[in-house]
């Protein structure tokens, strides 16, 4: 027990809490939920910190500007030092935390069949326009019109099916699925040919 009254240096994987404007900005890579640090302090305090007794996560407040940013050592050390009362943070595995943020953006896009499918089928969608929201860089890269695949299970010549939208990771659509009424183009051509070939009355 007396040994715990002495000063020691040890390594901790300390939990983190992030505070930033999550309404306007989104991290492009997962933010770490813990930070490996080397700390010095009294044995009792280090034991409590190592076991998580009475400790609270360190609060880090990055500036979430678009593009790659770094949280300098002074910024994360202040957050850790405030959480680790009576314990001195002496070292971390690196000098900075690398963070990548982007602004949230929204964009309305018409729906259509992919180019290859559009040569074989025609389709109507309900709704015909969907709003996508996510990181601005991903939203800007979405194709217009937004392609919706004909389901593999759809084998009728003329039918209406419900199709799930599958936007890229980190992008959300205003609706999870749409109704699609589709038919093969050759059926339309055949019907037109039949009407043309009928004798005039």
C-alpha positions in Angstrom: 0.0 0.0 0.0 2.9 2.4 0.8 4.2 1.8 -2.7 1.0 3.5 -4.1 2.0 6.7 -2.4 5.1 7.1 -4.5 5.4 8.8 -7.9 5.3 6.7 -11.1 5.2 7.1 -14.8 2.9 4.8 -16.8 1.0 4.6 -20.1 -2.8 5.1 -20.3 -5.3 4.8 -23.1 -7.4 7.7 -22.1 -11.1 8.2 -23.3 -12.0 11.3 -25.4 -15.1 13.4 -26.0 -15.3 15.6 -29.1 -17.1 19.0 -29.1 -17.7 20.7 -32.5 -20.5 22.0 -34.7 -22.0 18.7 -35.8 -24.9 20.4 -37.5 -22.7 22.1 -40.1 -19.7 19.8 -40.2 -19.0 16.0 -40.5 -15.8 14.1 -39.8 -14.5 12.3 -42.9 -12.8 9.7 -40.8 -13.8 8.3 -37.5 -12.6 10.4 -34.6 -10.6 8.4 -32.1 -12.4 7.6 -28.9 -9.2 7.2 -26.8 -5.7 8.6 -26.8 -2.6 6.7 -25.7 -0.6 9.0 -23.4 2.3 8.7 -20.9 1.5 10.3 -17.5 3.3 10.8 -14.2 1.7 11.0 -10.8 1.0 9.4 -7.5 0.4 5.7 -7.6 -3.1 6.0 -6.2 -4.1 8.5 -8.8 -2.6 6.5 -11.6 -4.4 3.4 -10.4 -7.7 5.2 -10.4 -7.1 6.7 -13.8 -6.0 3.3 -15.2 -9.2 1.6 -13.9 -11.5 4.5 -14.8 -12.5 5.2 -11.2 -13.9 8.7 -10.9 -12.4 9.8 -14.2 -14.1 11.7 -17.0 -13.3 11.8 -20.7 -11.0 14.5 -21.9 -13.0 17.1 -23.9 -11.3 18.1 -27.2 -12.6 21.0 -29.3 -11.3 21.0 -32.9 -12.0 23.7 -35.4 -13.8 21.7 -38.1 -12.8 23.5 -41.2 -13.0 21.5 -44.5 -9.9 19.6 -45.5 -7.2 18.0 -43.4 -6.5 19.7 -40.1 -4.3 18.9 -37.1 -5.1 19.3 -33.5 -1.8 20.5 -32.1 -0.3 19.0 -28.9 -1.2 22.1 -26.8 -4.9 21.7 -27.6 -5.2 18.0 -26.7 -2.9 18.3 -23.8 -5.1 21.0 -22.2 -8.1 18.7 -22.5 -6.3 15.8 -21.0 -4.8 17.8 -18.2 -8.2 19.2 -17.3 -9.6 15.7 -17.0 -6.6 14.1 -15.3 -6.5 16.1 -12.1 -3.3 15.7 -10.2 -1.6 13.7 -13.0 0.9 15.2 -15.4 0.7 14.3 -19.1 4.3 13.9 -20.2 4.1 12.3 -23.6 1.8 11.1 -26.4 2.6 8.7 -29.3 2.7 11.7 -31.7 2.8 15.5 -31.8 -0.6 16.1 -33.4 -4.0 14.5 -34.1 -4.9 14.4 -37.7 -8.5 15.3 -38.4 -10.5 15.6 -41.6 -13.8 17.5 -41.7 -16.2 18.6 -44.5 -19.3 20.8 -44.5 -22.7 19.2 -44.8 -24.5 19.9 -48.1 -27.8 19.0 -49.7 -28.7 18.4 -53.3 -31.8 17.5 -55.2 -31.3 15.0 -58.0 -33.6 13.5 -60.6 -33.8 9.7 -60.8 -33.1 7.7 -63.9 -32.0 4.3 -65.1 -28.2 3.7 -65.6 -27.2 4.3 -69.2 -26.9 0.6 -70.0 -30.3 -0.2 -68.6 -31.9 2.9 -70.3 -31.1 1.3 -73.7 -33.3 -1.6 -72.8 -36.0 -0.2 -70.5 -38.0 2.9 -69.8 -38.9 3.9 -66.2 -40.9 6.3 -64.2 -40.1 7.0 -60.5 -42.2 8.2 -57.6 -40.9 10.5 -56.2 -39.0 11.5 -59.4 -36.6 13.8 -57.4 -34.8 12.9 -54.2 -32.7 15.1 -51.8 -29.3 13.8 -50.8 -27.4 15.1 -47.8 -23.9 14.5 -46.6 -20.3 15.8 -46.9 -20.1 18.5 -49.6 -17.3 16.7 -51.5 -19.4 13.5 -51.8 -22.6 15.3 -52.6 -20.9 17.3 -55.4 -19.6 14.0 -56.9 -23.1 12.4 -57.2 -24.2 11.9 -60.8 -27.2 13.9 -62.2 -29.6 12.2 -62.8 -29.0 9.7 -60.0 -29.0 6.1 -61.4 -31.4 3.5 -60.0 -30.9 -0.1 -60.9 -33.7 -2.4 -62.2 -34.1 -5.1 -59.6 -32.7 -8.5 -60.6 -35.9 -10.1 -59.4 -38.0 -7.9 -61.7 -38.7 -10.1 -64.7 -42.2 -9.1 -65.8 -42.6 -7.2 -69.0 -44.5 -4.3 -67.4 -44.6 -3.8 -63.7 -44.2 -1.5 -60.7 -41.7 -2.3 -58.0 -40.3 -0.7 -54.9 -36.5 -0.1 -55.1 -34.2 0.8 -52.2 -31.9 3.7 -52.7 -28.3 2.9 -51.8 -26.3 6.2 -51.6 -22.6 6.2 -50.8 -21.4 5.8 -47.2 -22.0 9.0 -45.2 -24.7 10.2 -47.6 -28.4 10.0 -46.8 -31.4 10.2 -49.1 -34.6 12.0 -48.2 -36.5 8.7 -48.7 -35.2 5.1 -48.2 -36.9 3.8 -51.4 -38.9 4.8 -54.5 -41.6 3.3 -56.6 -40.4 2.4 -60.1 -42.7 1.6 -63.0 -40.6 0.1 -65.8 -41.1 -1.8 -69.1 -38.7 -3.1 -71.8 -38.2 -0.8 -74.7 -38.7 -3.6 -77.2 -42.3 -4.0 -76.0 -43.0 -0.4 -76.8 -41.5 -0.8 -80.3 -43.6 -4.0 -80.8 -46.8 -2.2 -79.8 -46.0 0.8 -82.1 -45.3 -1.6 -84.9 -48.7 -3.3 -84.4 -50.5 0.0 -84.4 -48.7 1.1 -87.6 -49.5 -2.2 -89.4 -53.2 -2.1 -88.7 -55.3 -1.2 -91.8 -57.1 2.1 -91.8 -60.8 1.8 -91.1 
